[in-house]
Each structure stands twice: as C-alpha cells, then as structure tokens.
Amino acid sequence: MICSTALNCFYEGAELPDMIKDILFNYKVRYDTLKNYAKRRHALEKLKALAPKTMEMMFDD
C-alpha cells in the first residue's frame, strides 16, 4: 500500500495512516518480516512515519 502508486487510485492518501494503524492493532503482524520487506522496497522510513507513535519502536534497528 505504501509503495504502489497503482493502489493509490483505490484509496486516498489521507486514509493510509488509519489503515496502517488498524492493520497493526487488529492483526497479528510479524514486525521483523514487515521491516525486512519495507527495507527491500525502500519504504521503511514511510512505514515508520505512518506507524502509530506507540509502535515506532518496533521498526527501529
């Protein structure tokens, strides 16, 4: 969702932080896998910026 410009037509950018927050709070997420994937896609900084403040520490190195 963060990296793909093709998906931007399905949602507005303003909804993205709420979507990320809902995913991180409501689903079981493997943070190490998510962090590695975000690094490969060069989106780790975007993910850190969109993650709720209480979860930022999950994405620190």
Predicted model as a PDB file, atoms N, CA, C, CB and O in Angstrom, pLDDT in the B-factor column:
MODEL        1                                                                  
ATOM      1  N   MET A   1       0.823  -1.200   0.000  1.00 68.00           N  
ATOM      2  CA  MET A   1       0.000   0.000   0.000  1.00 68.00           C  
ATOM      3  C   MET A   1       0.860   1.254   0.000  1.00 68.00           C  
ATOM      4  CB  MET A   1      -0.932   0.004   1.202  1.00 68.00           C  
ATOM      5  O   MET A   1       0.493   2.261  -0.605  1.00 68.00           O  
ATOM      6  N   ILE A   2       1.978   1.198   0.663  1.00 72.00           N  
ATOM      7  CA  ILE A   2       2.830   2.377   0.776  1.00 72.00           C  
ATOM      8  C   ILE A   2       3.611   2.605  -0.511  1.00 72.00           C  
ATOM      9  CB  ILE A   2       3.792   2.233   1.959  1.00 72.00           C  
ATOM     10  O   ILE A   2       3.787   3.745  -0.942  1.00 72.00           O  
ATOM     11  N   CYS A   3       4.073   1.539  -1.116  1.00 71.00           N  
ATOM     12  CA  CYS A   3       4.977   1.653  -2.264  1.00 71.00           C  
ATOM     13  C   CYS A   3       4.269   1.767  -3.601  1.00 71.00           C  
ATOM     14  CB  CYS A   3       5.886   0.478  -2.300  1.00 71.00           C  
ATOM     15  O   CYS A   3       4.783   2.403  -4.521  1.00 71.00           O  
ATOM     16  N   SER A   4       3.125   1.173  -3.717  1.00 68.00           N  
ATOM     17  CA  SER A   4       2.470   1.053  -5.014  1.00 68.00           C  
ATOM     18  C   SER A   4       1.661   2.293  -5.369  1.00 68.00           C  
ATOM     19  CB  SER A   4       1.575  -0.162  -5.029  1.00 68.00           C  
ATOM     20  O   SER A   4       0.729   2.664  -4.655  1.00 68.00           O  
ATOM     21  N   THR A   5       2.021   2.922  -6.468  1.00 65.00           N  
ATOM     22  CA  THR A   5       1.229   4.058  -6.941  1.00 65.00           C  
ATOM     23  C   THR A   5      -0.040   3.565  -7.626  1.00 65.00           C  
ATOM     24  CB  THR A   5       2.054   4.937  -7.908  1.00 65.00           C  
ATOM     25  O   THR A   5      -1.012   4.312  -7.735  1.00 65.00           O  
ATOM     26  N   ALA A   6      -0.044   2.311  -8.090  1.00 66.00           N  
ATOM     27  CA  ALA A   6      -1.235   1.754  -8.720  1.00 66.00           C  
ATOM     28  C   ALA A   6      -2.379   1.606  -7.715  1.00 66.00           C  
ATOM     29  CB  ALA A   6      -0.913   0.400  -9.354  1.00 66.00           C  
ATOM     30  O   ALA A   6      -3.547   1.737  -8.079  1.00 66.00           O  
ATOM     31  N   LEU A   7      -2.046   1.335  -6.463  1.00 65.00           N  
ATOM     32  CA  LEU A   7      -3.084   1.176  -5.441  1.00 65.00           C  
ATOM     33  C   LEU A   7      -3.646   2.514  -4.967  1.00 65.00           C  
ATOM     34  CB  LEU A   7      -2.528   0.411  -4.257  1.00 65.00           C  
ATOM     35  O   LEU A   7      -4.708   2.552  -4.345  1.00 65.00           O  
ATOM     36  N   ASN A   8      -2.953   3.599  -5.250  1.00 63.00           N  
ATOM     37  CA  ASN A   8      -3.412   4.907  -4.789  1.00 63.00           C  
ATOM     38  C   ASN A   8      -4.767   5.287  -5.362  1.00 63.00           C  
ATOM     39  CB  ASN A   8      -2.401   5.962  -5.148  1.00 63.00           C  
ATOM     40  O   ASN A   8      -5.473   6.109  -4.777  1.00 63.00           O  
ATOM     41  N   CYS A   9      -5.143   4.709  -6.488  1.00 66.00           N  
ATOM     42  CA  CYS A   9      -6.445   5.044  -7.070  1.00 66.00           C  
ATOM     43  C   CYS A   9      -7.590   4.420  -6.279  1.00 66.00           C  
ATOM     44  CB  CYS A   9      -6.508   4.583  -8.524  1.00 66.00           C  
ATOM     45  O   CYS A   9      -8.737   4.842  -6.428  1.00 66.00           O  
ATOM     46  N   PHE A  10      -7.301   3.417  -5.437  1.00 68.00           N  
ATOM     47  CA  PHE A  10      -8.347   2.765  -4.665  1.00 68.00           C  
ATOM     48  C   PHE A  10      -8.598   3.389  -3.298  1.00 68.00           C  
ATOM     49  CB  PHE A  10      -8.004   1.337  -4.489  1.00 68.00           C  
ATOM     50  O   PHE A  10      -9.631   3.135  -2.678  1.00 68.00           O  
ATOM     51  N   TYR A  11      -7.686   4.180  -2.842  1.00 67.00           N  
ATOM     52  CA  TYR A  11      -7.855   4.854  -1.555  1.00 67.00           C  
ATOM     53  C   TYR A  11      -7.156   6.197  -1.628  1.00 67.00           C  
ATOM     54  CB  TYR A  11      -7.293   3.994  -0.377  1.00 67.00           C  
ATOM     55  O   TYR A  11      -6.271   6.411  -2.456  1.00 67.00           O  
ATOM     56  N   GLU A  12      -7.561   7.084  -0.763  1.00 64.00           N  
ATOM     57  CA  GLU A  12      -6.919   8.391  -0.723  1.00 64.00           C  
ATOM     58  C   GLU A  12      -5.765   8.350   0.264  1.00 64.00           C  
ATOM     59  CB  GLU A  12      -7.931   9.498  -0.339  1.00 64.00           C  
ATOM     60  O   GLU A  12      -5.790   7.579   1.223  1.00 64.00           O  
ATOM     61  N   GLY A  13      -4.765   9.170   0.034  1.00 66.00           N  
ATOM     62  CA  GLY A  13      -3.597   9.190   0.901  1.00 66.00           C  
ATOM     63  C   GLY A  13      -3.912   9.517   2.349  1.00 66.00           C  
ATOM     64  O   GLY A  13      -3.192   9.088   3.250  1.00 66.00           O  
ATOM     65  N   ALA A  14      -4.981  10.272   2.586  1.00 72.00           N  
ATOM     66  CA  ALA A  14      -5.354  10.642   3.945  1.00 72.00           C  
ATOM     67  C   ALA A  14      -5.823   9.433   4.754  1.00 72.00           C  
ATOM     68  CB  ALA A  14      -6.445  11.701   3.917  1.00 72.00           C  
ATOM     69  O   ALA A  14      -5.751   9.451   5.982  1.00 72.00           O  
ATOM     70  N   GLU A  15      -6.293   8.401   4.093  1.00 78.00           N  
ATOM     71  CA  GLU A  15      -6.775   7.204   4.784  1.00 78.00           C  
ATOM     72  C   GLU A  15      -5.645   6.264   5.178  1.00 78.00           C  
ATOM     73  CB  GLU A  15      -7.762   6.467   3.911  1.00 78.00           C  
ATOM     74  O   GLU A  15      -5.826   5.403   6.039  1.00 78.00           O  
ATOM     75  N   LEU A  16      -4.498   6.417   4.565  1.00 77.00           N  
ATOM     76  CA  LEU A  16      -3.391   5.485   4.765  1.00 77.00           C  
ATOM     77  C   LEU A  16      -2.951   5.354   6.220  1.00 77.00           C  
ATOM     78  CB  LEU A  16      -2.225   5.914   3.937  1.00 77.00           C  
ATOM     79  O   LEU A  16      -2.783   4.224   6.679  1.00 77.00           O  
ATOM     80  N   PRO A  17      -2.752   6.442   6.980  1.00 80.00           N  
ATOM     81  CA  PRO A  17      -2.347   6.261   8.382  1.00 80.00           C  
ATOM     82  C   PRO A  17      -3.364   5.469   9.204  1.00 80.00           C  
ATOM     83  CB  PRO A  17      -2.126   7.611   9.028  1.00 80.00           C  
ATOM     84  O   PRO A  17      -2.980   4.655  10.044  1.00 80.00           O  
ATOM     85  N   ASP A  18      -4.649   5.699   8.972  1.00 84.00           N  
ATOM     86  CA  ASP A  18      -5.676   4.946   9.701  1.00 84.00           C  
ATOM     87  C   ASP A  18      -5.672   3.474   9.305  1.00 84.00           C  
ATOM     88  CB  ASP A  18      -7.060   5.550   9.446  1.00 84.00           C  
ATOM     89  O   ASP A  18      -5.876   2.598  10.146  1.00 84.00           O  
ATOM     90  N   MET A  19      -5.441   3.210   8.034  1.00 83.00           N  
ATOM     91  CA  MET A  19      -5.390   1.823   7.575  1.00 83.00           C  
ATOM     92  C   MET A  19      -4.204   1.096   8.197  1.00 83.00           C  
ATOM     93  CB  MET A  19      -5.304   1.765   6.041  1.00 83.00           C  
ATOM     94  O   MET A  19      -4.339  -0.043   8.643  1.00 83.00           O  
ATOM     95  N   ILE A  20      -3.046   1.746   8.229  1.00 81.00           N  
ATOM     96  CA  ILE A  20      -1.846   1.143   8.835  1.00 81.00           C  
ATOM     97  C   ILE A  20      -2.092   0.885  10.318  1.00 81.00           C  
ATOM     98  CB  ILE A  20      -0.602   2.064   8.644  1.00 81.00           C  
ATOM     99  O   ILE A  20      -1.766  -0.188  10.825  1.00 81.00           O  
ATOM    100  N   LYS A  21      -2.659   1.856  11.006  1.00 83.00           N  
ATOM    101  CA  LYS A  21      -2.942   1.701  12.439  1.00 83.00           C  
ATOM    102  C   LYS A  21      -3.886   0.533  12.677  1.00 83.00           C  
ATOM    103  CB  LYS A  21      -3.547   2.993  13.018  1.00 83.00           C  
ATOM    104  O   LYS A  21      -3.644  -0.281  13.568  1.00 83.00           O  
ATOM    105  N   ASP A  22      -4.954   0.436  11.898  1.00 87.00           N  
ATOM    106  CA  ASP A  22      -5.911  -0.660  12.062  1.00 87.00           C  
ATOM    107  C   ASP A  22      -5.260  -2.020  11.811  1.00 87.00           C  
ATOM    108  CB  ASP A  22      -7.097  -0.470  11.116  1.00 87.00           C  
ATOM    109  O   ASP A  22      -5.523  -2.977  12.540  1.00 87.00           O  
ATOM    110  N   ILE A  23      -4.423  -2.108  10.798  1.00 85.00           N  
ATOM    111  CA  ILE A  23      -3.748  -3.368  10.497  1.00 85.00           C  
ATOM    112  C   ILE A  23      -2.829  -3.768  11.644  1.00 85.00           C  
ATOM    113  CB  ILE A  23      -2.950  -3.254   9.188  1.00 85.00           C  
ATOM    114  O   ILE A  23      -2.839  -4.920  12.076  1.00 85.00           O  
ATOM    115  N   LEU A  24      -2.029  -2.817  12.141  1.00 82.00           N  
ATOM    116  CA  LEU A  24      -1.064  -3.132  13.193  1.00 82.00           C  
ATOM    117  C   LEU A  24      -1.728  -3.478  14.517  1.00 82.00           C  
ATOM    118  CB  LEU A  24      -0.127  -1.972  13.391  1.00 82.00           C  
ATOM    119  O   LEU A  24      -1.195  -4.283  15.281  1.00 82.00           O  
ATOM    120  N   PHE A  25      -2.898  -2.876  14.806  1.00 85.00           N  
ATOM    121  CA  PHE A  25      -3.566  -3.144  16.080  1.00 85.00           C  
ATOM    122  C   PHE A  25      -4.506  -4.353  16.030  1.00 85.00           C  
ATOM    123  CB  PHE A  25      -4.343  -1.927  16.507  1.00 85.00           C  
ATOM    124  O   PHE A  25      -4.717  -5.006  17.052  1.00 85.00           O  
ATOM    125  N   ASN A  26      -5.063  -4.654  14.875  1.00 92.00           N  
ATOM    126  CA  ASN A  26      -6.104  -5.679  14.798  1.00 92.00           C  
ATOM    127  C   ASN A  26      -5.643  -7.025  14.265  1.00 92.00           C  
ATOM    128  CB  ASN A  26      -7.202  -5.190  13.950  1.00 92.00           C  
ATOM    129  O   ASN A  26      -6.371  -8.011  14.384  1.00 92.00           O  
ATOM    130  N   TYR A  27      -4.475  -7.089  13.693  1.00 91.00           N  
ATOM    131  CA  TYR A  27      -4.000  -8.333  13.116  1.00 91.00           C  
ATOM    132  C   TYR A  27      -2.648  -8.709  13.700  1.00 91.00           C  
ATOM    133  CB  TYR A  27      -3.912  -8.220  11.596  1.00 91.00           C  
ATOM    134  O   TYR A  27      -1.896  -7.859  14.178  1.00 91.00           O  
ATOM    135  N   LYS A  28      -2.363  -9.982  13.649  1.00 91.00           N  
ATOM    136  CA  LYS A  28      -1.065 -10.461  14.112  1.00 91.00           C  
ATOM    137  C   LYS A  28      -0.047 -10.165  13.018  1.00 91.00           C  
ATOM    138  CB  LYS A  28      -1.103 -11.996  14.458  1.00 91.00           C  
ATOM    139  O   LYS A  28      -0.126 -10.715  11.919  1.00 91.00           O  
ATOM    140  N   VAL A  29       0.900  -9.301  13.324  1.00 87.00           N  
ATOM    141  CA  VAL A  29       1.884  -8.855  12.344  1.00 87.00           C  
ATOM    142  C   VAL A  29       3.265  -9.280  12.798  1.00 87.00           C  
ATOM    143  CB  VAL A  29       1.822  -7.323  12.145  1.00 87.00           C  
ATOM    144  O   VAL A  29       3.634  -9.058  13.951  1.00 87.00           O  
ATOM    145  N   ARG A  30       4.022  -9.880  11.921  1.00 90.00           N  
ATOM    146  CA  ARG A  30       5.417 -10.223  12.211  1.00 90.00           C  
ATOM    147  C   ARG A  30       6.247  -9.000  11.836  1.00 90.00           C  
ATOM    148  CB  ARG A  30       5.892 -11.525  11.416  1.00 90.00           C  
ATOM    149  O   ARG A  30       6.526  -8.757  10.662  1.00 90.00           O  
ATOM    150  N   TYR A  31       6.631  -8.248  12.835  1.00 86.00           N  
ATOM    151  CA  TYR A  31       7.301  -6.972  12.611  1.00 86.00           C  
ATOM    152  C   TYR A  31       8.657  -7.133  11.939  1.00 86.00           C  
ATOM    153  CB  TYR A  31       7.470  -6.245  13.918  1.00 86.00           C  
ATOM    154  O   TYR A  31       9.050  -6.296  11.127  1.00 86.00           O  
ATOM    155  N   ASP A  32       9.374  -8.202  12.271  1.00 88.00           N  
ATOM    156  CA  ASP A  32      10.675  -8.402  11.631  1.00 88.00           C  
ATOM    157  C   ASP A  32      10.513  -8.639  10.130  1.00 88.00           C  
ATOM    158  CB  ASP A  32      11.416  -9.585  12.279  1.00 88.00           C  
ATOM    159  O   ASP A  32      11.298  -8.128   9.331  1.00 88.00           O  
ATOM    160  N   THR A  33       9.503  -9.408   9.750  1.00 91.00           N  
ATOM    161  CA  THR A  33       9.240  -9.664   8.332  1.00 91.00           C  
ATOM    162  C   THR A  33       8.778  -8.393   7.633  1.00 91.00           C  
ATOM    163  CB  THR A  33       8.186 -10.770   8.170  1.00 91.00           C  
ATOM    164  O   THR A  33       9.227  -8.092   6.526  1.00 91.00           O  
ATOM    165  N   LEU A  34       7.892  -7.654   8.266  1.00 87.00           N  
ATOM    166  CA  LEU A  34       7.402  -6.405   7.691  1.00 87.00           C  
ATOM    167  C   LEU A  34       8.538  -5.405   7.519  1.00 87.00           C  
ATOM    168  CB  LEU A  34       6.299  -5.805   8.569  1.00 87.00           C  
ATOM    169  O   LEU A  34       8.628  -4.717   6.502  1.00 87.00           O  
ATOM    170  N   LYS A  35       9.405  -5.333   8.528  1.00 88.00           N  
ATOM    171  CA  LYS A  35      10.538  -4.399   8.462  1.00 88.00           C  
ATOM    172  C   LYS A  35      11.506  -4.791   7.345  1.00 88.00           C  
ATOM    173  CB  LYS A  35      11.280  -4.357   9.813  1.00 88.00           C  
ATOM    174  O   LYS A  35      11.981  -3.925   6.611  1.00 88.00           O  
ATOM    175  N   ASN A  36      11.800  -6.074   7.211  1.00 92.00           N  
ATOM    176  CA  ASN A  36      12.689  -6.527   6.132  1.00 92.00           C  
ATOM    177  C   ASN A  36      12.089  -6.250   4.761  1.00 92.00           C  
ATOM    178  CB  ASN A  36      12.982  -8.021   6.275  1.00 92.00           C  
ATOM    179  O   ASN A  36      12.797  -5.826   3.848  1.00 92.00           O  
ATOM    180  N   TYR A  37      10.806  -6.483   4.612  1.00 90.00           N  
ATOM    181  CA  TYR A  37      10.140  -6.217   3.341  1.00 90.00           C  
ATOM    182  C   TYR A  37      10.170  -4.723   3.019  1.00 90.00           C  
ATOM    183  CB  TYR A  37       8.689  -6.727   3.376  1.00 90.00           C  
ATOM    184  O   TYR A  37      10.438  -4.332   1.883  1.00 90.00           O  
ATOM    185  N   ALA A  38       9.896  -3.900   4.016  1.00 88.00           N  
ATOM    186  CA  ALA A  38       9.911  -2.446   3.808  1.00 88.00           C  
ATOM    187  C   ALA A  38      11.308  -1.963   3.433  1.00 88.00           C  
ATOM    188  CB  ALA A  38       9.424  -1.714   5.071  1.00 88.00           C  
ATOM    189  O   ALA A  38      11.451  -1.055   2.614  1.00 88.00           O  
ATOM    190  N   LYS A  39      12.336  -2.561   4.024  1.00 90.00           N  
ATOM    191  CA  LYS A  39      13.709  -2.198   3.660  1.00 90.00           C  
ATOM    192  C   LYS A  39      13.996  -2.530   2.202  1.00 90.00           C  
ATOM    193  CB  LYS A  39      14.713  -2.918   4.568  1.00 90.00           C  
ATOM    194  O   LYS A  39      14.593  -1.728   1.484  1.00 90.00           O  
ATOM    195  N   ARG A  40      13.572  -3.712   1.765  1.00 92.00           N  
ATOM    196  CA  ARG A  40      13.804  -4.106   0.377  1.00 92.00           C  
ATOM    197  C   ARG A  40      13.082  -3.188  -0.604  1.00 92.00           C  
ATOM    198  CB  ARG A  40      13.359  -5.543   0.159  1.00 92.00           C  
ATOM    199  O   ARG A  40      13.570  -2.937  -1.706  1.00 92.00           O  
ATOM    200  N   ARG A  41      11.922  -2.691  -0.198  1.00 89.00           N  
ATOM    201  CA  ARG A  41      11.136  -1.814  -1.074  1.00 89.00           C  
ATOM    202  C   ARG A  41      11.477  -0.338  -0.871  1.00 89.00           C  
ATOM    203  CB  ARG A  41       9.649  -2.032  -0.831  1.00 89.00           C  
ATOM    204  O   ARG A  41      10.847   0.537  -1.464  1.00 89.00           O  
ATOM    205  N   HIS A  42      12.470  -0.071  -0.036  1.00 89.00           N  
ATOM    206  CA  HIS A  42      12.894   1.302   0.281  1.00 89.00           C  
ATOM    207  C   HIS A  42      11.721   2.130   0.827  1.00 89.00           C  
ATOM    208  CB  HIS A  42      13.484   1.986  -0.977  1.00 89.00           C  
ATOM    209  O   HIS A  42      11.521   3.282   0.441  1.00 89.00           O  
ATOM    210  N   ALA A  43      10.965   1.522   1.721  1.00 85.00           N  
ATOM    211  CA  ALA A  43       9.794   2.182   2.285  1.00 85.00           C  
ATOM    212  C   ALA A  43       9.792   2.174   3.805  1.00 85.00           C  
ATOM    213  CB  ALA A  43       8.543   1.524   1.777  1.00 85.00           C  
ATOM    214  O   ALA A  43       8.766   2.465   4.420  1.00 85.00           O  
ATOM    215  N   LEU A  44      10.923   1.845   4.423  1.00 86.00           N  
ATOM    216  CA  LEU A  44      10.963   1.740   5.876  1.00 86.00           C  
ATOM    217  C   LEU A  44      10.688   3.088   6.536  1.00 86.00           C  
ATOM    218  CB  LEU A  44      12.316   1.201   6.329  1.00 86.00           C  
ATOM    219  O   LEU A  44       9.965   3.150   7.530  1.00 86.00           O  
ATOM    220  N   GLU A  45      11.246   4.152   6.005  1.00 86.00           N  
ATOM    221  CA  GLU A  45      11.017   5.479   6.595  1.00 86.00           C  
ATOM    222  C   GLU A  45       9.551   5.890   6.463  1.00 86.00           C  
ATOM    223  CB  GLU A  45      11.922   6.532   5.923  1.00 86.00           C  
ATOM    224  O   GLU A  45       8.996   6.502   7.376  1.00 86.00           O  
ATOM    225  N   LYS A  46       8.926   5.562   5.345  1.00 83.00           N  
ATOM    226  CA  LYS A  46       7.498   5.863   5.172  1.00 83.00           C  
ATOM    227  C   LYS A  46       6.675   5.075   6.178  1.00 83.00           C  
ATOM    228  CB  LYS A  46       7.034   5.539   3.730  1.00 83.00           C  
ATOM    229  O   LYS A  46       5.729   5.604   6.761  1.00 83.00           O  
ATOM    230  N   LEU A  47       7.034   3.805   6.384  1.00 83.00           N  
ATOM    231  CA  LEU A  47       6.324   2.966   7.336  1.00 83.00           C  
ATOM    232  C   LEU A  47       6.475   3.501   8.749  1.00 83.00           C  
ATOM    233  CB  LEU A  47       6.825   1.532   7.261  1.00 83.00           C  
ATOM    234  O   LEU A  47       5.506   3.553   9.505  1.00 83.00           O  
ATOM    235  N   LYS A  48       7.689   3.898   9.105  1.00 82.00           N  
ATOM    236  CA  LYS A  48       7.905   4.477  10.437  1.00 82.00           C  
ATOM    237  C   LYS A  48       7.072   5.732  10.628  1.00 82.00           C  
ATOM    238  CB  LYS A  48       9.388   4.798  10.652  1.00 82.00           C  
ATOM    239  O   LYS A  48       6.511   5.947  11.702  1.00 82.00           O  
ATOM    240  N   ALA A  49       6.985   6.564   9.595  1.00 82.00           N  
ATOM    241  CA  ALA A  49       6.224   7.811   9.699  1.00 82.00           C  
ATOM    242  C   ALA A  49       4.727   7.548   9.823  1.00 82.00           C  
ATOM    243  CB  ALA A  49       6.494   8.696   8.487  1.00 82.00           C  
ATOM    244  O   ALA A  49       4.017   8.317  10.471  1.00 82.00           O  
ATOM    245  N   LEU A  50       4.240   6.470   9.209  1.00 78.00           N  
ATOM    246  CA  LEU A  50       2.807   6.173   9.232  1.00 78.00           C  
ATOM    247  C   LEU A  50       2.389   5.333  10.426  1.00 78.00           C  
ATOM    248  CB  LEU A  50       2.415   5.466   7.972  1.00 78.00           C  
ATOM    249  O   LEU A  50       1.214   5.318  10.791  1.00 78.00           O  
ATOM    250  N   ALA A  51       3.332   4.639  11.036  1.00 78.00           N  
ATOM    251  CA  ALA A  51       3.002   3.788  12.185  1.00 78.00           C  
ATOM    252  C   ALA A  51       2.619   4.660  13.378  1.00 78.00           C  
ATOM    253  CB  ALA A  51       4.198   2.859  12.550  1.00 78.00           C  
ATOM    254  O   ALA A  51       3.161   5.752  13.554  1.00 78.00           O  
ATOM    255  N   PRO A  52       1.692   4.179  14.189  1.00 74.00           N  
ATOM    256  CA  PRO A  52       1.341   4.920  15.402  1.00 74.00           C  
ATOM    257  C   PRO A  52       2.565   5.137  16.284  1.00 74.00           C  
ATOM    258  CB  PRO A  52       0.253   4.178  16.186  1.00 74.00           C  
ATOM    259  O   PRO A  52       3.474   4.308  16.303  1.00 74.00           O  
ATOM    260  N   LYS A  53       2.589   6.233  17.003  1.00 71.00           N  
ATOM    261  CA  LYS A  53       3.740   6.585  17.846  1.00 71.00           C  
ATOM    262  C   LYS A  53       4.079   5.474  18.834  1.00 71.00           C  
ATOM    263  CB  LYS A  53       3.464   7.882  18.604  1.00 71.00           C  
ATOM    264  O   LYS A  53       5.250   5.279  19.162  1.00 71.00           O  
ATOM    265  N   THR A  54       3.081   4.750  19.311  1.00 64.00           N  
ATOM    266  CA  THR A  54       3.324   3.681  20.278  1.00 64.00           C  
ATOM    267  C   THR A  54       4.013   2.477  19.660  1.00 64.00           C  
ATOM    268  CB  THR A  54       2.027   3.250  20.903  1.00 64.00           C  
ATOM    269  O   THR A  54       4.523   1.625  20.388  1.00 64.00           O  
ATOM    270  N   MET A  55       4.041   2.384  18.323  1.00 71.00           N  
ATOM    271  CA  MET A  55       4.623   1.228  17.661  1.00 71.00           C  
ATOM    272  C   MET A  55       5.900   1.564  16.906  1.00 71.00           C  
ATOM    273  CB  MET A  55       3.624   0.626  16.718  1.00 71.00           C  
ATOM    274  O   MET A  55       6.472   0.684  16.263  1.00 71.00           O  
ATOM    275  N   GLU A  56       6.362   2.798  16.962  1.00 65.00           N  
ATOM    276  CA  GLU A  56       7.577   3.192  16.252  1.00 65.00           C  
ATOM    277  C   GLU A  56       8.774   2.347  16.670  1.00 65.00           C  
ATOM    278  CB  GLU A  56       7.873   4.666  16.495  1.00 65.00           C  
ATOM    279  O   GLU A  56       9.641   2.043  15.851  1.00 65.00           O  
ATOM    280  N   MET A  57       8.823   1.969  17.945  1.00 66.00           N  
ATOM    281  CA  MET A  57       9.970   1.208  18.443  1.00 66.00           C  
ATOM    282  C   MET A  57      10.067  -0.156  17.776  1.00 66.00           C  
ATOM    283  CB  MET A  57       9.877   1.038  19.955  1.00 66.00           C  
ATOM    284  O   MET A  57      11.152  -0.736  17.742  1.00 66.00           O  
ATOM    285  N   MET A  58       8.987  -0.678  17.254  1.00 69.00           N  
ATOM    286  CA  MET A  58       9.004  -1.979  16.586  1.00 69.00           C  
ATOM    287  C   MET A  58       9.836  -1.930  15.299  1.00 69.00           C  
ATOM    288  CB  MET A  58       7.568  -2.434  16.271  1.00 69.00           C  
ATOM    289  O   MET A  58      10.345  -2.957  14.849  1.00 69.00           O  
ATOM    290  N   PHE A  59       9.973  -0.743  14.711  1.00 69.00           N  
ATOM    291  CA  PHE A  59      10.649  -0.606  13.433  1.00 69.00           C  
ATOM    292  C   PHE A  59      12.034  -0.014  13.549  1.00 69.00           C  
ATOM    293  CB  PHE A  59       9.833   0.229  12.522  1.00 69.00           C  
ATOM    294  O   PHE A  59      12.672   0.256  12.532  1.00 69.00           O  
ATOM    295  N   ASP A  60      12.517   0.194  14.760  1.00 70.00           N  
ATOM    296  CA  ASP A  60      13.878   0.704  14.954  1.00 70.00           C  
ATOM    297  C   ASP A  60      14.861  -0.432  14.779  1.00 70.00           C  
ATOM    298  CB  ASP A  60      14.042   1.358  16.351  1.00 70.00           C  
ATOM    299  O   ASP A  60      14.541  -1.595  15.025  1.00 70.00           O  
ATOM    300  N   ASP A  61      16.050  -0.084  14.355  1.00 61.00           N  
ATOM    301  CA  ASP A  61      17.116  -1.084  14.165  1.00 61.00           C  
ATOM    302  C   ASP A  61      17.846  -1.351  15.442  1.00 61.00           C  
ATOM    303  CB  ASP A  61      18.099  -0.635  13.107  1.00 61.00           C  
ATOM    304  O   ASP A  61      18.771  -2.163  15.466  1.00 61.00           O  
TER     305      ASP A  61                                                      
ENDMDL                                                                          
END                                                                             
